[in-house]
Amino acid sequence: MDLHNLFAYSTTKYIVIRDARLGLLHYTLMFFIVVYILVYQLIGNLGYLKFNDAQNTVWLTLQEPTAGCNPNDTGCKDSFAPLSHLPYCCAQNSSCKTNDDGSCSCDYRPAFKDYNCTWMSGTSAAAIRESSIVVSTFTHEYTMTLNTSCFTSYPAAAESCDELYIVQEKAQVFTADVESFTLLIDHSVTSPKSGLATTSRDMQGLLFVGPNGNDGSEATALKDELCGSASDAVDAPRNGRTTNKAPCYLTPSSAGGLDFFAVGTLLQATGVSLESESYPGSGHSTRYEGITIDLNIDYSNSVPWHGLQANISYLYKPSVIPRSTFKTTEASPLSPDGLHVLKKSLHGLLFEVRAGGQLATFDFTQLLLQLTTSLTLLALATVGVNIMAQYVLRYRHYYSEALYDRTADFDNISFLERQSDEQLRQELRDRNLPASGPRERMILRLMEYGYRPNATPSLSFRSERAALASAPDP
């Protein structure tokens, strides 16, 4: 076999239609596809990067308000607001009337009941869990005594028991000045698939105060007040301009490289006031019922149109779960034998911290995927122009003729295949056509010339046809 035939290269044959209108249509489509892929997808949407979900670990600490010091340090003074400045605390004056349930009704806070307030440290007011913390705003205490008549000999149970514990209510109190408590957030982030990992001490973050409905509601006023009271509030996380209304971004306070916020600041960022009704028809304030707040930490190491960044950044995005309440219960023994127990029902703010966002790394496979997509779109542009050229545009009939080569009619190919090579060459010479090439090429050449069996044949064809005519019928 001829080596050149064995390893011959086959390629597409292109037809050039010399019409500027059709060419401009094609090149315009290709231009927009290139802009979409290279500019929008690759540069704008960072299509050459591979994104993986961020994971984090969090350590939360609650601290009572102090005069700018660590409460664990000797001589550090607390900085609580006076009870007279806290309208939810029962006041020792004629404006408050004591109720039978231990609460009081005060003229200056007619919507909800007041309760006595208590001073609490950050440790006693907090219940720390994995990636979450409960900040107690209202505590309901009970003393419970085990009913020995329910046991024949403790812990062996008696035949029946109608009251396991004898419960005596001890106190109902609000946590004084809980909005001034501070929440310290120590977190680290990792993305196992990309191998990225770092801690909050090596990152920079902002608090995002989300947009409001501009409906004049209390939530709107609280968010706008927070943004307006901060001198560093900006309207964008990068190259933002100063703003005094929501949405805005605030720089967290920092201690030892760790972020901390006043509890009141986080509440304002979600548009929540502890003095508002917990939910319609509850009859109690959010301070009494508690509430659940999601604190999403959105991590990122890339910026659209700018690419990968040297360091990971993050946004705190607090959001409240509408109509939610929260209460947890804890019990501690009051006597070594366990017969006397102090039970506490803690109503408060549940801050649940979640990881969000994605961390990016350069990925050659992702880049190839984007480029492959661009080649597909470019091919579709050619297909689209061909369809318009054949069926839509004004000169579609001319374009169709130029785009397609049509073969000769194959009706007579069986007659030609029965002829010898010499007969085929003679027929070609009779028509002044090249008589070279393989047998198949000679037949196709005759068909393209318009050969018909009933046309005037050459001498060789006449002799064959006469022989066929003289043959006896089968």
C-alpha positions in Angstrom: 0.0 0.0 0.0 1.2 3.5 -0.8 2.5 5.1 2.4 1.1 8.5 1.4 -2.4 7.0 1.0 -2.1 5.1 4.2 -1.2 8.2 6.3 -3.1 10.8 4.2 -4.4 13.8 6.1 -8.1 14.5 5.8 -9.5 18.0 6.6 -12.5 20.2 6.1 -12.9 22.1 2.9 -14.1 25.7 3.4 -16.1 27.7 1.0 -15.6 31.4 0.8 -18.8 33.4 0.1 -17.7 36.9 -0.9 -20.5 38.8 0.7 -19.6 41.4 3.3 -23.0 41.2 5.0 -22.8 37.5 5.7 -19.2 37.8 6.8 -19.9 40.7 9.2 -22.8 38.8 10.7 -20.4 35.8 11.4 -17.6 38.0 12.8 -20.0 39.9 15.0 -21.3 36.7 16.6 -17.8 35.5 17.1 -16.7 38.8 18.7 -19.5 38.7 21.3 -18.7 35.0 22.0 -15.1 35.8 22.6 -16.0 38.8 24.8 -18.4 36.6 26.8 -15.8 33.8 27.3 -12.6 35.7 27.8 -13.9 38.9 29.4 -17.0 37.9 31.3 -16.4 34.2 32.2 -12.6 34.0 32.5 -11.8 37.5 33.9 -15.1 38.6 35.4 -16.3 35.4 36.9 -12.8 33.9 37.4 -13.6 30.9 35.3 -10.0 29.7 35.5 -10.3 29.1 39.2 -11.7 26.1 41.1 -13.9 26.9 44.1 -14.3 24.7 47.2 -16.6 25.2 50.1 -14.9 26.8 53.2 -15.0 25.0 56.6 -14.3 26.6 59.9 -13.9 26.1 63.6 -15.1 28.7 66.1 -14.4 29.6 69.7 -16.8 32.1 71.3 -16.4 34.0 74.5 -18.8 36.3 76.3 -17.6 39.1 78.5 -19.5 41.6 80.7 -18.9 45.3 80.0 -15.7 46.6 81.5 -13.8 49.9 81.6 -11.6 48.8 78.7 -9.8 46.0 80.5 -9.8 42.2 80.8 -12.1 41.1 83.7 -9.6 38.4 84.6 -7.0 41.1 85.4 -6.7 42.3 89.0 -8.2 45.7 89.4 -10.3 45.6 86.3 -13.6 47.5 86.9 -17.0 46.5 85.4 -18.9 49.2 83.5 -22.6 48.2 83.9 -25.3 50.8 83.2 -27.2 51.8 86.4 -30.5 50.0 86.9 -32.3 53.3 86.8 -31.3 53.5 83.1 -32.7 50.1 82.3 -36.5 50.4 81.8 -37.1 46.6 81.9 -35.9 46.4 85.5 -38.4 46.8 88.3 -37.8 50.2 89.9 -38.2 51.0 93.5 -40.6 53.8 93.1 -44.4 54.4 92.9 -44.5 54.0 89.1 -44.0 50.2 89.4 -46.6 47.9 90.9 -45.7 44.3 92.1 -47.7 41.5 90.6 -48.6 38.1 92.1 -46.3 36.2 89.7 -43.2 38.1 90.8 -43.2 40.6 88.0 -44.0 44.2 88.1 -45.9 46.6 85.9 -44.4 50.0 85.4 -46.0 53.1 83.9 -42.9 53.8 81.7 -43.0 50.4 80.0 -46.7 49.5 79.7 -46.5 47.0 76.9 -44.6 44.3 78.8 -44.0 43.1 82.3 -40.9 44.2 84.1 -38.8 41.9 86.4 -36.1 42.4 88.8 -32.6 42.5 87.2 -29.4 40.8 88.3 -25.7 41.4 87.6 -24.1 38.6 85.8 -20.6 38.0 84.5 -19.9 36.9 81.0 -19.2 33.3 82.2 -22.5 33.0 84.2 -24.6 34.6 81.4 -23.2 32.3 78.7 -23.8 28.7 77.8 -21.2 27.8 75.2 -21.7 24.9 72.8 -19.9 23.8 69.6 -20.0 26.7 67.2 -22.7 28.4 69.2 -23.3 30.4 72.3 -26.4 31.2 74.4 -26.5 34.7 75.9 -29.0 34.7 78.8 -31.4 37.6 78.9 -34.0 36.1 81.3 -33.5 33.5 83.9 -36.2 31.5 85.7 -34.9 29.6 88.7 -36.5 26.7 90.6 -35.4 24.7 93.6 -36.5 21.1 93.3 -36.5 18.6 96.1 -36.7 14.9 95.3 -39.9 13.4 96.7 -38.7 10.5 98.9 -42.2 9.0 99.0 -41.7 7.9 95.3 -39.0 5.5 96.4 -39.0 2.5 98.8 -35.2 2.9 99.2 -33.6 5.4 96.8 -33.1 4.7 94.0 -35.5 1.8 94.1 -38.9 3.1 92.9 -42.1 2.8 94.9 -45.3 1.4 93.4 -46.5 4.8 92.2 -45.4 8.4 92.1 -47.5 11.4 91.4 -44.9 14.1 91.9 -41.2 13.2 91.5 -39.8 16.6 92.5 -41.4 19.1 94.7 -40.8 22.4 92.9 -40.5 25.8 94.5 -40.1 28.9 92.3 -37.1 30.9 93.4 -36.5 33.8 91.1 -37.4 35.4 87.8 -34.8 38.0 86.7 -33.6 39.9 83.6 -29.8 40.0 82.9 -28.9 43.7 83.5 -27.4 45.6 80.5 -27.0 42.5 78.4 -26.7 44.6 75.2 -23.4 46.0 76.5 -21.8 42.5 76.9 -19.2 41.7 74.2 -18.9 38.6 72.1 -15.3 37.5 71.2 -15.0 35.4 68.0 -11.9 33.4 67.4 -12.2 31.3 64.2 -10.1 29.5 61.7 -10.9 28.4 58.1 -9.8 25.5 56.0 -10.7 24.0 52.6 -9.4 20.4 52.5 -9.7 20.0 48.8 -7.6 23.1 48.1 -5.2 22.8 51.0 -5.8 26.4 52.2 -6.0 27.0 56.0 -5.5 30.1 58.2 -6.8 31.7 61.4 -8.7 34.9 62.1 -5.5 36.5 63.4 -4.1 36.4 59.8 -7.3 37.6 58.1 -9.3 40.8 57.8 -13.0 40.9 58.1 -16.0 43.2 58.2 -19.5 43.2 59.7 -22.2 43.3 57.0 -25.4 45.2 57.9 -27.9 44.0 55.4 -30.3 46.0 53.3 -33.6 47.1 54.7 -37.0 47.4 53.2 -37.1 51.2 53.4 -40.6 50.8 54.8 -40.0 52.9 57.9 -40.1 49.8 60.2 -38.2 49.4 63.5 -35.7 47.1 61.8 -35.0 49.7 59.2 -34.5 52.4 61.8 -32.1 50.2 63.8 -29.9 49.3 60.8 -29.8 52.9 59.6 -28.9 54.1 63.1 -26.1 51.6 63.4 -24.6 52.6 60.0 -25.1 56.3 60.8 -23.4 56.0 64.2 -20.2 54.4 62.8 -17.6 56.7 61.3 -16.0 53.9 59.3 -19.2 52.6 57.7 -18.8 52.1 53.9 -21.1 50.9 51.2 -18.9 48.2 49.7 -16.2 45.8 51.2 -13.6 47.0 48.6 -13.1 50.6 47.7 -16.4 51.5 49.4 -17.6 55.1 50.0 -18.7 56.4 53.4 -22.4 55.9 54.1 -24.8 56.6 56.9 -27.5 54.1 56.0 -27.9 50.4 55.4 -26.6 48.4 53.7 -23.1 49.1 55.1 -19.9 47.4 56.2 -18.3 48.0 59.6 -14.9 47.2 60.9 -15.0 44.9 64.0 -13.3 45.9 67.3 -10.2 44.0 67.9 -8.3 42.6 70.9 -5.2 40.5 70.5 -5.9 40.1 66.8 -9.4 38.7 67.5 -12.7 40.3 66.6 -15.4 41.2 69.2 -18.8 42.9 69.0 -21.2 44.3 71.5 -24.2 42.1 71.7 -26.3 45.2 71.0 -24.4 45.8 67.8 -25.1 42.3 66.5 -28.8 42.8 67.4 -28.9 46.1 65.5 -27.2 44.6 62.5 -30.1 42.1 62.2 -32.7 44.8 62.9 -33.8 43.2 66.2 -34.6 45.1 69.5 -35.0 43.1 72.7 -37.8 45.6 73.6 -40.0 44.6 70.6 -42.7 41.9 70.8 -41.2 38.5 70.4 -43.8 37.5 67.8 -47.3 38.7 67.1 -49.6 37.7 69.9 -46.9 36.4 72.3 -47.5 39.2 74.9 -43.8 39.1 75.8 -40.7 40.9 74.6 -37.8 39.3 72.8 -35.8 39.9 76.0 -38.2 37.5 77.8 -38.7 34.9 75.1 -35.2 34.9 73.5 -34.4 34.6 69.8 -32.2 32.6 67.4 -29.6 34.4 65.3 -27.5 32.8 62.5 -24.0 34.4 62.3 -22.7 33.3 58.9 -18.9 33.9 58.3 -18.5 34.3 54.5 -14.9 33.5 53.5 -13.3 34.5 50.2 -9.8 34.8 48.6 -10.8 36.0 45.2 -12.6 39.1 43.8 -14.4 39.2 40.5 -12.4 41.1 37.8 -9.4 41.1 40.1 -8.6 37.4 40.6 -6.9 35.7 43.5 -6.0 37.7 46.6 -2.9 37.3 48.7 -4.9 36.8 51.9 -8.3 35.3 52.8 -11.0 37.8 53.9 -14.4 37.3 55.5 -17.7 38.9 56.2 -19.8 38.5 59.2 -23.4 38.2 58.0 -25.9 38.0 61.0 -29.5 37.2 60.3 -32.4 36.5 62.6 -34.8 33.6 62.2 -38.2 35.2 62.1 -40.7 34.4 65.0 -38.1 32.3 66.7 -37.6 32.0 70.5 -35.0 30.2 72.5 -34.8 28.6 75.9 -32.4 26.1 77.4 -32.5 24.3 80.8 -29.7 23.3 83.1 -29.7 21.7 86.5 -27.1 21.6 89.3 -27.2 19.7 92.6 -27.6 21.7 95.8 -26.8 18.8 98.1 -24.2 16.0 97.9 -27.0 13.4 98.0 -28.7 14.9 94.9 -32.0 15.3 96.7 -32.0 19.1 96.2 -31.5 20.5 92.7 -31.4 24.0 91.3 -33.0 24.2 87.9 -32.5 27.2 85.6 -34.5 28.0 82.5 -32.4 30.3 80.5 -34.1 32.4 77.9 -31.8 34.3 75.6 -30.0 34.9 72.4 -28.7 31.8 70.5 -25.8 32.8 68.2 -25.1 29.9 65.8 -22.0 30.4 63.8 -21.8 28.9 60.3 -19.1 28.8 57.6 -20.0 30.2 54.2 -18.3 31.3 51.0 -15.7 29.5 48.9 -11.9 29.4 48.6 -10.4 29.4 45.1 -7.2 28.0 43.6 -6.0 28.1 40.0 -7.0 24.9 38.1 -5.8 24.1 34.6 -8.6 21.7 34.0 -11.1 24.4 34.8 -9.4 26.7 32.4 -9.5 24.0 29.6 -13.2 23.5 30.3 -13.9 27.2 29.8 -11.8 27.3 26.6 -13.6 24.1 25.3 -16.9 25.9 26.0 -15.8 28.8 23.9 -14.9 26.5 21.0 -18.3 25.0 21.1 -20.0 28.4 21.1 -17.8 29.5 18.2 -18.9 26.4 16.3 -22.5 27.2 17.1 -22.0 30.7 15.7 -21.0 29.1 12.4 -24.0 26.8 12.5 -26.3 29.8 13.2 -24.9 31.8 10.4 -25.3 28.9 8.0 -29.0 28.5 9.0 -29.7 32.2 8.6 -27.9 32.1 5.2 -30.0 29.2 4.0 -33.4 30.1 5.4 -33.6 33.7 6.6 -31.5 36.2 4.7 -32.5 37.8 1.5 -30.1 36.0 -0.8 -30.6 32.7 0.9 -31.2 30.8 -2.4 -27.8 32.0 -3.7 -26.1 31.2 -0.4 -27.5 27.7 -0.4 -26.1 27.0 -3.9 -22.7 28.2 -2.9 -22.7 26.2 0.4 -23.5 22.8 -1.1 -22.0 20.7 -3.8 -24.5 18.2 -5.3 -23.4 14.9 -6.9 -24.8 13.5 -10.1 -27.8 11.3 -10.2 -26.9 7.8 -9.2 -29.8 6.2 -11.2 -27.4 5.0 -14.0 -24.5 3.9 -11.9 -25.5 0.2 -12.1 -25.3 0.3 -16.0 -21.9 1.9 -15.9 -20.5 -0.6 -13.4 -21.2 -3.4 -15.9 -18.9 -1.8 -18.5 -15.3 -2.7 -18.8 -12.5 -0.2 -18.0 -11.7 0.2 -21.7 -15.3 1.0 -22.5 -15.4 3.6 -19.7 -12.2 5.2 -21.0 -13.5 5.3 -24.6 -16.7 6.9 -23.5 -14.7 9.6 -21.6 -12.5 10.2 -24.7 -15.6 10.5 -26.8 -16.7 13.3 -24.5 -13.2 14.9 -24.3 -13.0 14.1 -20.6 -9.9 12.8 -18.8 -9.7 9.0 -19.0 -7.3 8.6 -16.1 -7.8 7.5 -12.5 -9.4 4.5 -10.9 -12.6 2.9 -12.1 -14.8 4.7 -9.6 -13.4 8.1 -10.5 -14.1 7.5 -14.2 -17.7 6.5 -13.5 -18.3 9.5 -11.3 -16.8 11.7 -14.0 -19.2 10.4 -16.6 -22.1 10.9 -14.2 -21.1 14.4 -13.4 -20.9 15.1 -17.1 -24.6 14.1 -17.3 -24.2 10.6 -18.9 -27.5 8.9 -19.8 -27.7 5.3 -21.2 -30.2 6.4 -23.9 -27.8 9.1 -25.1 -25.7 8.5 -28.3 -23.3 5.8 -27.2 -19.7 5.2 -28.4 -19.0 2.3 -30.7 -18.1 0.0 -27.9 -21.4 0.7 -26.2 -23.3 0.1 -29.4 -21.7 -3.3 -29.9 -22.6 -4.3 -26.3 -26.1 -3.1 -26.7 -26.6 -4.9 -30.0 -25.3 -8.1 -28.3 -27.8 -7.7 -25.5 -30.6 -7.1 -28.0 -29.8 -10.3 -30.0 -29.7 -12.5 -26.9 -32.7 -14.8 -26.5 -35.3 -13.9 -23.9 -34.8 -15.7 -20.7 
